[in-house]
Amino acid sequence: MEKMKFAIFIAVFLILQSVLFAFAQEITLNKVIVIAAPLGSPLEIVLDPKQAKQPVPASDATDYLKTVPGFSAIRSGGANSDTVFRGAFGSRINIVSGGGNIFGGCPSRMDSPASYISPESYDSVTIIKGPQSVLYGAASAATVIFEKEALNYSENEKKYDVKADIIAGSYERAGVNIDAAFGNEYFYFRTFFNKDFSQDYKDGDGKTVPSKYDKWSADVQLGLTPSENYLIEIGAGTGDGYARYAGRGMDGSQFKRETLNLKFERKNIAEILDKIEFNSYYNRADHIMDNYSLRQPSGMMNMRMLSNPARTVYGARTILNFNFGENNKLKSGIDAQYDRHESRGNLRNPFTKDLEFDKYGVFSELSSSLSEKSKITAGIRGDFASAKDLRRQSASQEKTRGEFLPNAFARFEQSFKDGAFLWYAGIGHNQRFPDYWELIQTSVAVNSRNINAFENLKAEKTSQIDAGLQVKAGTADFWLSAYGGYIKDYILFNYATVMMSNVKLVENADAQIYGAETGLSYLFIKVLRAEASLAYSYGQNVADNKPLPQIPPLETRVSLSYENKKLTAGLLWRAAARQNRIAQNQGNVAGKDFADSKAFNVFSANASFSANDNLKISAGIDNIFDETYSEHLNLAGSAGWGFAANERIHEPGRNIWIKINVTF
């Protein structure tokens, strides 16, 4: 039945595709439109991950993203946090790197997907809020794309580029990043290396928090450019590391990564067909967790334990880019992904598969100018997703479930006064297949209910409105991004105790969500700027009439900065309100609500000096006043480290760091 739905969707999709062709051609033929659009889409944020940020430059993708308004992190120590956006977690956020996805293997997300990404190895990070794109797969909360640029040395006298930086800081923090490339008009070669290390940090009270980590990664790119219209690029990468966790009963002694990708682009094919893009990828995460490599075994049994989960993902996609005039663009394509999870409890044994996923999708996205000052962007996507349960002694062993999942969005944007004022409004619908962590929950009897997540868990369906504006008035800039939505069959984790064992139960519920991020920037004089941002998220479990769990509190950031050609200096105040809207013992696979959290204020300072075009020195002091505080989404500390029950993990105390960037 689901395959039939997918086949019907393909037929309807082809019909709509024909309509989109006709619509775009009609617009082009009727009038020639020149549009003075703002840089980028109002719902898109584009960041440079190579620039130093405060707090201390990031060790993984989540650490980097949590500095963006609306983003938070589920913390369990010093590294490998899990990304949260607007209170949404896991596969509700589509994280893309190298053109594809890499998924962690740990059943409790000790190795989150973001932990395998070193931000400074990429040239840009693009954030698309809400279900407002269909090009990269279905994502209800946000799509985050880490990209490496294709290089072009054909017109450059300089045939090489080298960027390197080193960082040193408190708690023996040390790191190095190297990005080196060379080439000519026919090829380029690029290599990346990253190494990052830190000992356990101390909180504001001087108490040591188990958080030691050591990570490294290395990647290479080889690009062939036989002409200006062709690009063939091959990429490969690897990495590994370890991390000690204050909030878990085991630590990560291995985070091995293997990646391969192939990209092909052909441009200027015909008058309408502008470009063909093909991308294929292989990503594997091989993770080991144990309770003896980075700590002494403890507990009632005092046994040495080890688990070695692994996750392999293969995927490919093809996109056709059509131009119907300068301001009417259509992107259509297909993609496919195969995802295998396996594990073993002894390194001498072979891996055993426990779950397999397949996904096939078709999509189309149109961006069209309606006038000189307005445009519409719309997209439609259909996925057929399936999963097969290969777990031994599972109630659903060897069973397969598959579903057709439609997704669509439309957004209108309008600007006035040469882009000084812009507003937008969009609506999107997303259907999300349950992910690995949601499907593997064991069948257990609770209150006379037998819950089998693999068979009974429904796909999550999000319908959301996004709206906002941007205003430029003199030396002031203001922006607002707001959302409101209804989630049918929201996937909710309930923590319970069954026969003296803690288990996670997964059920569907209906939910309402809304919130906003807003910011203001004001330039007092040419060298003095003040900035402020505010982020708020709200979630309500409609079925039980209580809050959704794991929603971050109201948060604000206020900064004052001085900048001239060589010197910058800044002060940052970050404050979070108390969060008392909790759902006791509910949450997600990585964390749960267990108590209200306290408000906190943290003050930091930074400065940078550019000696010339080749040398820049940045430094900072995070948490100047050595505040003792914890994030609302932090985990409770593990009893194995001596933490009391429900005791939150504290964040680092005063942290001093320096970073040196060299380019030549």
C-alpha positions as CSV (number, residue, x, y, z in Angstrom):
1,M,0.0,0.0,0.0
2,E,2.8,2.4,0.9
3,K,4.7,1.6,-2.3
4,M,1.5,2.2,-4.2
5,K,1.2,5.7,-2.5
6,F,4.8,6.4,-3.6
7,A,4.0,5.4,-7.2
8,I,1.0,7.6,-7.3
9,F,3.1,10.5,-5.8
10,I,5.6,10.0,-8.6
11,A,2.9,10.3,-11.2
12,V,1.5,13.4,-9.6
13,F,5.0,14.8,-9.1
14,L,5.7,14.5,-12.9
15,I,2.4,16.3,-13.7
16,L,3.3,19.1,-11.2
17,Q,6.8,19.2,-12.7
18,S,5.3,20.0,-16.1
19,V,3.2,22.7,-14.5
20,L,6.2,24.2,-12.9
21,F,8.0,24.2,-16.2
22,A,5.1,26.0,-17.9
23,F,4.7,28.5,-15.1
24,A,8.4,29.4,-15.1
25,Q,8.5,29.7,-18.9
26,E,5.4,31.9,-18.9
27,I,6.9,34.3,-16.4
28,T,10.1,34.6,-18.4
29,L,8.3,35.2,-21.7
30,N,5.9,37.8,-20.3
31,K,8.5,40.0,-18.7
32,V,12.2,40.4,-18.0
33,I,12.7,40.8,-14.3
34,V,15.7,42.4,-12.5
35,I,15.4,41.9,-8.8
36,A,17.4,43.7,-6.1
37,A,17.1,40.9,-3.5
38,P,18.8,40.8,-0.1
39,L,21.9,38.7,0.2
40,G,20.7,35.1,0.9
41,S,17.3,34.0,2.0
42,P,15.7,35.5,5.1
43,L,15.5,32.0,6.6
44,E,19.1,31.1,5.8
45,I,22.1,31.9,7.9
46,V,25.5,31.5,6.3
47,L,28.5,31.3,8.7
48,D,32.3,31.1,8.3
49,P,33.5,28.3,10.7
50,K,37.1,29.3,10.3
51,Q,36.6,32.6,12.2
52,A,37.3,32.5,16.0
53,K,34.1,32.5,18.1
54,Q,33.3,32.9,21.7
55,P,33.0,30.9,23.8
56,V,36.3,29.1,23.0
57,P,36.6,27.9,19.4
58,A,34.6,24.7,18.9
59,S,35.8,21.1,19.0
60,D,32.7,19.7,17.2
61,A,29.7,20.9,15.2
62,T,27.3,21.2,18.2
63,D,29.8,23.4,20.1
64,Y,29.9,25.7,17.0
65,L,26.2,25.8,16.4
66,K,25.2,26.5,20.0
67,T,26.5,30.1,19.6
68,V,23.7,30.8,17.0
69,P,20.4,32.1,18.5
70,G,17.9,29.2,18.8
71,F,20.5,26.5,19.1
72,S,21.3,24.6,22.3
73,A,23.2,21.5,23.3
74,I,22.5,18.4,25.3
75,R,25.8,18.3,27.3
76,S,27.5,15.4,29.0
77,G,31.0,16.7,29.5
78,G,33.6,18.5,27.4
79,A,33.0,17.2,23.9
80,N,30.5,15.5,21.6
81,S,27.3,17.3,22.7
82,D,24.0,16.7,20.8
83,T,22.5,19.5,18.8
84,V,19.1,21.0,19.7
85,F,17.3,23.7,17.7
86,R,14.1,25.3,19.0
87,G,13.7,22.4,21.4
88,A,13.9,19.9,18.5
89,F,16.5,17.0,18.7
90,G,17.9,14.2,16.7
91,S,16.7,13.5,13.1
92,R,14.4,16.5,13.3
93,I,17.6,18.4,12.4
94,N,19.2,17.3,9.1
95,I,23.0,17.6,9.4
96,V,24.7,17.4,6.0
97,S,28.4,17.2,5.5
98,G,30.3,16.2,2.3
99,G,27.0,16.1,0.5
100,G,25.6,13.3,2.7
101,N,24.8,12.2,6.3
102,I,27.0,10.5,8.9
103,F,25.1,8.9,11.8
104,G,26.5,7.8,15.1
105,G,26.2,4.3,16.3
106,C,25.7,4.5,20.1
107,P,22.1,3.4,21.1
108,S,22.2,6.4,23.6
109,R,23.8,8.8,21.1
110,M,27.1,9.0,22.9
111,D,28.7,9.6,19.5
112,S,26.2,12.1,18.1
113,P,26.4,12.8,14.3
114,A,27.8,16.3,15.1
115,S,30.7,14.7,17.0
116,Y,32.2,13.4,13.7
117,I,32.3,16.9,12.2
118,S,35.3,19.3,12.8
119,P,33.8,22.7,11.9
120,E,37.1,24.4,10.8
121,S,37.6,21.8,8.1
122,Y,34.7,23.4,6.2
123,D,34.4,26.7,4.3
124,S,30.8,27.5,5.2
125,V,27.9,26.5,7.4
126,T,24.4,27.1,6.1
127,I,21.4,26.9,8.4
128,I,17.9,26.7,6.9
129,K,15.3,27.1,9.6
130,G,12.1,25.0,9.6
131,P,10.7,22.8,6.9
132,Q,11.6,25.4,4.2
133,S,13.7,23.4,1.8
134,V,13.4,20.0,0.2
135,L,16.8,19.7,-1.5
136,Y,18.7,18.0,1.2
137,G,16.1,15.6,2.6
138,A,13.2,16.0,5.0
139,A,13.9,18.1,8.2
140,S,11.2,19.5,10.4
141,A,13.3,21.8,12.6
142,A,16.3,22.8,10.5
143,T,18.8,21.8,7.9
144,V,22.5,22.4,8.6
145,I,24.9,22.1,5.7
146,F,28.7,21.9,6.2
147,E,30.3,22.6,2.8
148,K,33.8,22.6,1.3
149,E,34.2,24.8,-1.8
150,A,35.4,23.7,-5.2
151,L,38.6,25.6,-5.9
152,N,39.5,27.5,-9.1
153,Y,43.1,28.6,-9.8
154,S,42.6,29.3,-13.6
155,E,42.7,33.1,-13.2
156,N,44.9,33.3,-10.1
157,E,48.6,34.1,-10.3
158,K,48.9,32.4,-6.9
159,K,48.6,28.7,-7.3
160,Y,48.5,27.7,-3.7
161,D,46.7,28.6,-0.4
162,V,47.7,27.6,3.2
163,K,45.7,28.4,6.3
164,A,46.8,27.3,9.7
165,D,45.8,28.0,13.3
166,I,46.8,26.9,16.7
167,I,44.8,27.3,19.9
168,A,45.8,27.0,23.6
169,G,43.8,27.5,26.7
170,S,42.9,26.5,30.2
171,Y,42.6,22.9,31.2
172,E,45.5,22.1,28.9
173,R,43.4,22.8,25.9
174,A,45.5,22.6,22.7
175,G,44.6,22.3,19.0
176,V,45.8,22.8,15.5
177,N,44.0,23.1,12.1
178,I,45.7,23.0,8.7
179,D,44.1,23.7,5.4
180,A,46.5,23.6,2.4
181,A,45.7,23.5,-1.3
182,F,47.5,24.0,-4.7
183,G,46.5,23.6,-8.3
184,N,46.1,25.2,-11.8
185,E,43.4,25.5,-14.4
186,Y,43.1,21.7,-14.8
187,F,43.2,20.4,-11.2
188,Y,43.4,21.2,-7.5
189,F,44.5,19.2,-4.5
190,R,43.5,20.1,-0.9
191,T,44.2,18.6,2.4
192,F,42.8,19.3,5.9
193,F,44.1,18.2,9.3
194,N,42.6,18.9,12.7
195,K,43.8,17.9,16.2
196,D,42.1,19.0,19.4
197,F,42.9,18.0,23.0
198,S,41.7,19.0,26.5
199,Q,42.0,17.7,30.0
200,D,39.1,17.6,32.5
201,Y,37.8,21.1,33.2
202,K,36.9,22.6,36.5
203,D,33.6,24.4,37.3
204,G,33.3,27.7,39.1
205,D,33.6,26.0,42.5
206,G,36.9,24.4,41.5
207,K,35.4,20.9,41.2
208,T,36.8,18.7,38.5
209,V,34.3,17.6,35.9
210,P,35.3,14.4,34.0
211,S,35.5,15.8,30.4
212,K,38.9,14.9,29.0
213,Y,39.0,14.4,25.2
214,D,41.4,13.9,22.3
215,K,40.2,14.1,18.7
216,W,41.9,14.2,15.3
217,S,40.7,14.2,11.7
218,A,42.3,14.3,8.2
219,D,40.6,14.8,4.8
220,V,41.8,15.3,1.2
221,Q,40.1,16.6,-2.0
222,L,41.2,16.0,-5.6
223,G,39.4,18.1,-8.1
224,L,39.7,17.8,-11.9
225,T,38.6,20.8,-14.1
226,P,39.2,19.9,-17.7
227,S,37.3,23.0,-18.7
228,E,35.3,25.8,-17.0
229,N,32.1,23.8,-17.5
230,Y,33.2,20.5,-15.9
231,L,34.1,19.5,-12.3
232,I,35.0,16.0,-11.0
233,E,35.9,15.9,-7.3
234,I,37.0,13.0,-5.2
235,G,37.2,13.3,-1.4
236,A,38.3,11.0,1.4
237,G,38.6,11.4,5.1
238,T,39.3,9.6,8.4
239,G,39.5,10.5,12.1
240,D,39.4,9.1,15.6
241,G,39.6,10.1,19.3
242,Y,38.3,9.5,22.8
243,A,36.1,11.3,25.3
244,R,35.4,11.0,29.0
245,Y,31.8,11.7,30.1
246,A,30.6,13.0,33.4
247,G,27.0,12.2,32.5
248,R,27.3,8.6,31.4
249,G,28.2,5.2,32.9
250,M,30.7,4.6,30.1
251,D,33.1,6.6,28.1
252,G,34.0,6.8,24.4
253,S,37.3,5.2,23.7
254,Q,37.0,5.2,19.9
255,F,35.3,7.6,17.5
256,K,36.6,6.2,14.2
257,R,35.4,7.9,11.0
258,E,35.8,6.9,7.4
259,T,34.3,9.0,4.5
260,L,34.4,8.9,0.7
261,N,32.6,11.1,-1.7
262,L,32.4,11.7,-5.4
263,K,31.1,14.9,-7.0
264,F,30.4,15.6,-10.7
265,E,29.1,18.9,-12.1
266,R,28.4,19.9,-15.7
267,K,27.5,23.6,-16.3
268,N,26.1,25.6,-19.3
269,I,24.5,22.6,-21.0
270,A,21.7,24.3,-22.8
271,E,19.6,27.5,-22.7
272,I,17.3,26.2,-20.1
273,L,19.2,23.3,-18.5
274,D,22.0,25.2,-16.7
275,K,23.7,22.5,-14.6
276,I,23.7,18.8,-13.7
277,E,25.0,17.9,-10.2
278,F,25.8,14.3,-9.1
279,N,27.0,13.4,-5.6
280,S,27.6,10.0,-4.0
281,Y,29.0,9.3,-0.6
282,Y,30.1,6.6,1.9
283,N,30.3,7.4,5.6
284,R,31.1,5.0,8.4
285,A,31.3,5.6,12.1
286,D,33.0,2.9,14.2
287,H,32.5,3.7,17.9
288,I,33.7,1.9,21.0
289,M,32.5,2.7,24.5
290,D,33.7,1.1,27.7
291,N,33.9,1.6,31.5
292,Y,37.6,1.0,32.0
293,S,39.8,2.8,29.4
294,L,39.2,6.3,30.9
295,R,37.9,5.5,34.4
296,Q,37.9,2.8,37.0
297,P,34.9,0.4,36.8
298,S,32.5,1.0,39.6
299,G,29.0,0.0,40.7
300,M,27.4,-3.1,42.2
301,M,29.1,-5.6,39.9
302,N,32.3,-3.7,39.3
303,M,32.7,-5.4,35.9
304,R,34.6,-4.3,32.8
305,M,32.1,-3.7,30.0
306,L,32.5,-2.8,26.3
307,S,30.3,-2.2,23.3
308,N,31.3,-1.6,19.7
309,P,28.4,-0.2,17.6
310,A,29.0,0.9,14.0
311,R,27.0,2.7,11.4
312,T,27.5,2.7,7.6
313,V,25.7,5.0,5.2
314,Y,25.8,4.9,1.4
315,G,24.0,7.5,-0.6
316,A,23.7,9.4,-3.9
317,R,21.7,12.2,-5.5
318,T,21.3,13.9,-8.8
319,I,20.0,17.5,-9.3
320,L,19.1,19.2,-12.5
321,N,19.3,23.0,-12.4
322,F,17.0,24.9,-14.8
323,N,17.1,28.6,-15.5
324,F,14.1,30.3,-17.0
325,G,15.6,33.7,-17.2
326,E,17.8,35.4,-14.6
327,N,15.4,35.2,-11.7
328,N,13.4,32.0,-12.2
329,K,15.2,28.9,-11.1
330,L,14.1,25.3,-10.8
331,K,16.0,22.5,-9.1
332,S,14.7,18.9,-9.5
333,G,16.3,15.6,-8.6
334,I,16.3,12.2,-7.0
335,D,18.3,10.8,-4.1
336,A,18.7,7.4,-2.4
337,Q,20.3,6.3,0.9
338,Y,21.1,2.9,2.4
339,D,21.9,2.9,6.2
340,R,23.1,-0.2,8.1
341,H,23.6,-0.4,11.9
342,E,25.6,-3.2,13.5
343,S,27.3,-3.9,16.8
344,R,29.4,-6.4,18.8
345,G,30.2,-6.8,22.5
346,N,33.7,-8.3,22.0
347,L,36.3,-6.9,19.6
348,R,37.3,-10.5,18.6
349,N,33.7,-11.2,17.3
350,P,32.3,-10.2,14.0
351,F,29.7,-7.4,13.8
352,T,26.0,-8.4,13.8
353,K,23.5,-6.3,12.0
354,D,20.4,-5.2,14.0
355,L,18.7,-2.6,11.7
356,E,18.7,-1.6,8.1
357,F,17.1,1.5,6.5
358,D,16.4,2.3,2.8
359,K,15.2,5.7,1.5
360,Y,14.4,6.9,-2.0
361,G,13.2,10.4,-2.8
362,V,12.2,12.8,-5.6
363,F,12.1,16.5,-5.1
364,S,11.6,19.8,-6.9
365,E,12.1,23.4,-5.7
366,L,11.2,26.6,-7.6
367,S,12.4,30.1,-6.9
368,S,10.6,32.7,-9.0
369,S,10.4,36.5,-9.1
370,L,6.9,37.9,-9.1
371,S,8.0,41.5,-9.4
372,E,11.1,43.6,-8.8
373,K,10.6,43.4,-5.1
374,S,8.9,40.1,-4.4
375,K,9.5,36.4,-5.0
376,I,8.1,33.0,-4.2
377,T,10.0,29.9,-3.3
378,A,8.2,26.5,-3.2
379,G,9.1,22.9,-3.1
380,I,7.6,19.4,-3.0
381,R,9.3,16.2,-2.0
382,G,8.3,12.5,-1.7
383,D,10.2,9.8,0.1
384,F,9.7,6.1,0.4
385,A,11.4,5.0,3.6
386,S,11.7,1.5,5.0
387,A,13.4,-0.3,7.9
388,K,14.1,-3.9,8.6
389,D,14.5,-5.3,12.1
390,L,17.4,-7.8,12.2
391,R,17.7,-8.0,16.0
392,R,17.8,-11.5,17.5
393,Q,14.9,-12.4,19.8
394,S,13.1,-9.2,18.9
395,A,9.3,-9.3,18.7
396,S,9.6,-7.9,15.2
397,Q,12.6,-9.9,14.0
398,E,12.9,-10.0,10.2
399,K,9.9,-7.7,9.8
400,T,10.0,-4.8,7.4
401,R,8.0,-1.6,7.6
402,G,7.8,1.1,4.9
403,E,6.0,4.3,4.4
404,F,5.5,7.0,1.8
405,L,6.3,10.4,3.3
406,P,5.2,13.6,1.4
407,N,6.8,17.0,2.2
408,A,6.1,20.5,0.8
409,F,6.6,24.2,1.5
410,A,5.9,27.6,0.0
411,R,7.3,31.0,1.0
412,F,6.6,34.5,-0.1
413,E,9.2,37.3,0.3
414,Q,8.9,41.0,-0.3
415,S,11.3,43.9,0.1
416,F,11.0,47.7,0.1
417,K,13.3,50.7,-0.1
418,D,16.1,48.8,-1.9
419,G,16.1,46.0,0.6
420,A,16.1,48.2,3.7
421,F,12.8,46.5,4.7
422,L,12.0,42.8,4.0
423,W,9.3,40.5,5.3
424,Y,8.5,36.9,4.6
425,A,5.9,34.3,5.4
426,G,6.1,30.6,4.7
427,I,4.2,27.4,5.4
428,G,5.7,23.9,5.4
429,H,4.7,20.3,6.0
430,N,7.2,17.6,6.9
431,Q,6.7,13.9,7.6
432,R,9.6,12.2,9.4
433,F,10.2,8.4,9.5
434,P,11.2,7.2,13.0
435,D,15.0,7.0,13.3
436,Y,17.2,4.3,14.6
437,W,17.2,5.5,18.2
438,E,13.4,5.6,18.2
439,L,12.8,2.2,16.6
440,I,15.2,0.1,18.7
441,Q,13.4,0.5,22.0
442,T,12.7,-2.9,23.4
443,S,9.2,-4.3,23.8
444,V,8.3,-4.2,27.5
445,A,5.1,-4.4,29.6
446,V,4.2,-1.2,31.4
447,N,0.9,-0.7,33.1
448,S,-0.4,-3.7,31.2
449,R,0.6,-2.2,27.9
450,N,3.0,-4.1,25.5
451,I,4.9,-1.4,23.5
452,N,6.8,-2.4,20.4
453,A,8.3,0.7,18.9
454,F,9.4,-0.8,15.6
455,E,5.9,-2.0,14.7
456,N,3.7,0.6,16.4
457,L,5.5,4.0,16.3
458,K,4.0,6.3,13.7
459,A,5.8,8.8,11.5
460,E,6.0,12.3,12.9
461,K,4.0,14.9,10.9
462,T,4.9,18.6,11.4
463,S,2.9,21.5,9.9
464,Q,4.6,24.9,10.6
465,I,4.3,28.5,9.7
466,D,7.5,30.6,9.6
467,A,7.4,34.4,9.3
468,G,9.8,37.3,10.0
469,L,11.3,40.5,8.8
470,Q,14.6,42.4,8.4
471,V,14.9,46.1,8.8
472,K,17.9,48.4,8.1
473,A,17.5,52.0,9.4
474,G,20.7,54.1,9.3
475,T,23.3,52.3,11.4
476,A,20.7,50.0,13.0
477,D,19.8,46.5,11.9
478,F,16.9,44.5,13.2
479,W,15.7,41.0,12.4
480,L,13.0,38.7,13.6
481,S,12.3,35.0,12.8
482,A,9.2,33.5,14.3
483,Y,7.4,30.1,14.0
484,G,4.3,28.2,15.1
485,G,3.4,24.6,14.4
486,Y,1.4,21.5,15.2
487,I,3.1,18.1,15.4
488,K,0.8,15.1,14.9
489,D,2.3,11.9,16.3
490,Y,5.2,13.6,18.0
491,I,7.7,11.0,19.1
492,L,8.1,11.2,22.8
493,F,10.4,9.2,25.2
494,N,9.2,8.2,28.6
495,Y,11.6,7.0,31.2
496,A,10.3,4.3,33.5
497,T,11.5,1.6,35.9
498,V,10.5,-1.9,35.1
499,M,11.7,-4.8,37.3
500,M,14.5,-2.7,38.8
501,S,15.7,-1.7,35.4
502,N,15.6,1.8,33.8
503,V,14.0,1.6,30.3
504,K,13.0,4.2,27.7
505,L,9.5,3.9,26.2
506,V,8.7,5.6,23.0
507,E,5.1,6.7,22.2
508,N,3.3,9.1,19.9
509,A,1.6,12.2,21.1
510,D,0.3,15.4,19.6
511,A,2.1,18.7,20.3
512,Q,2.0,22.4,19.7
513,I,5.2,24.5,19.2
514,Y,6.0,28.1,18.7
515,G,8.8,30.6,19.4
516,A,11.1,33.2,17.9
517,E,14.6,34.5,17.6
518,T,15.3,38.2,17.2
519,G,18.3,40.4,17.1
520,L,19.4,44.0,17.0
521,S,22.7,45.6,15.9
522,Y,23.5,49.3,16.3
523,L,26.6,51.1,15.2
524,F,27.2,54.1,17.5
525,I,30.3,55.3,15.7
526,K,32.4,53.7,13.0
527,V,34.3,51.6,15.5
528,L,31.8,50.9,18.2
529,R,28.9,48.4,17.8
530,A,26.3,47.0,20.2
531,E,24.4,43.7,19.4
532,A,21.7,41.8,21.2
533,S,19.8,38.6,20.5
534,L,16.9,36.8,22.1
535,A,15.7,33.2,21.6
536,Y,12.5,31.6,23.0
537,S,11.0,28.2,22.4
538,Y,7.7,26.8,23.7
539,G,6.3,23.3,23.4
540,Q,3.1,21.8,24.7
541,N,2.0,18.1,24.8
542,V,-1.6,18.5,23.7
543,A,-2.6,14.9,24.5
544,D,-1.5,15.1,28.2
545,N,-1.9,18.9,28.6
546,K,1.6,19.4,29.9
547,P,4.9,20.8,28.6
548,L,7.0,19.1,26.0
549,P,10.3,17.9,27.6
550,Q,13.8,19.2,26.8
551,I,12.8,22.7,25.8
552,P,15.6,25.2,26.4
553,P,14.8,28.3,28.5
554,L,14.6,31.9,27.3
555,E,18.1,33.1,26.4
556,T,19.7,36.4,25.5
557,R,23.2,37.5,24.4
558,V,24.3,41.1,24.5
559,S,27.7,42.3,23.2
560,L,29.6,45.5,22.8
561,S,32.5,45.5,20.4
562,Y,35.2,47.9,19.2
563,E,36.8,47.3,15.7
564,N,39.3,49.1,13.5
565,K,41.6,47.8,10.7
566,K,43.9,46.0,13.0
567,L,42.4,45.7,16.5
568,T,39.1,44.4,17.8
569,A,37.8,44.0,21.3
570,G,34.5,42.9,22.8
571,L,32.4,42.1,25.8
572,L,29.7,39.4,25.9
573,W,26.9,38.9,28.4
574,R,25.0,35.7,28.0
575,A,21.9,35.1,30.3
576,A,19.4,32.2,30.5
577,A,16.2,32.3,32.4
578,R,15.0,29.6,34.8
579,Q,13.2,26.8,33.1
580,N,10.3,25.5,35.2
581,R,8.1,24.2,32.3
582,I,9.3,20.6,32.5
583,A,7.9,17.1,31.9
584,Q,9.2,14.9,34.6
585,N,11.0,11.8,33.3
586,Q,10.2,12.5,29.7
587,G,12.7,13.5,27.0
588,N,14.6,12.0,24.1
589,V,17.1,9.2,23.8
590,A,20.0,11.3,25.1
591,G,18.4,13.1,28.1
592,K,15.3,13.7,30.1
593,D,13.7,16.4,32.3
594,F,14.4,15.7,35.9
595,A,14.2,19.1,37.7
596,D,13.8,22.8,37.1
597,S,16.9,24.6,36.2
598,K,18.2,27.9,37.6
599,A,18.9,31.1,35.8
600,F,22.4,32.2,35.2
601,N,24.5,35.0,33.8
602,V,28.0,34.6,32.2
603,F,30.3,37.4,31.2
604,S,33.1,37.0,28.7
605,A,35.6,39.1,26.8
606,N,37.7,38.8,23.7
607,A,40.2,40.7,21.6
608,S,42.0,40.2,18.3
609,F,45.0,41.8,16.5
610,S,45.8,41.6,12.8
611,A,49.5,42.2,12.4
612,N,49.1,42.0,8.6
613,D,47.2,40.1,6.0
614,N,48.9,36.9,7.0
615,L,48.8,36.9,10.8
616,K,45.9,37.3,13.2
617,I,46.0,36.7,17.0
618,S,42.7,36.2,18.9
619,A,42.3,35.7,22.6
620,G,39.4,35.5,25.1
621,I,38.3,34.9,28.7
622,D,35.1,32.9,29.0
623,N,33.2,33.1,32.2
624,I,35.2,36.0,33.6
625,F,33.7,35.8,37.1
626,D,34.1,32.1,37.4
627,E,30.3,31.5,37.7
628,T,29.2,28.1,38.8
629,Y,26.2,27.2,36.5
630,S,24.7,24.4,34.4
631,E,22.6,24.4,31.3
632,H,19.0,23.2,31.4
633,L,19.7,20.5,28.9
634,N,22.8,19.1,30.7
635,L,22.6,15.5,31.8
636,A,22.7,14.4,35.4
637,G,26.1,13.4,36.5
638,S,27.0,9.7,36.7
639,A,27.1,8.0,40.1
640,G,30.3,6.3,38.9
641,W,32.0,9.7,39.2
642,G,30.5,10.4,42.6
643,F,27.6,12.7,41.5
644,A,24.5,12.6,43.5
645,A,21.2,11.5,41.9
646,N,19.8,14.3,39.7
647,E,22.9,16.5,40.2
648,R,23.4,18.5,37.0
649,I,26.8,18.7,35.3
650,H,28.3,22.1,35.8
651,E,29.8,24.0,32.9
652,P,33.5,25.2,32.8
653,G,34.6,27.9,35.1
654,R,36.9,30.7,34.0
655,N,38.6,29.7,30.7
656,I,41.4,31.7,29.1
657,W,42.3,30.9,25.5
658,I,44.5,32.2,22.6
659,K,44.3,31.4,18.9
660,I,46.8,32.3,16.2
661,N,45.8,32.3,12.5
662,V,48.4,32.2,9.7
663,T,47.6,32.4,6.0
664,F,50.0,32.5,3.1
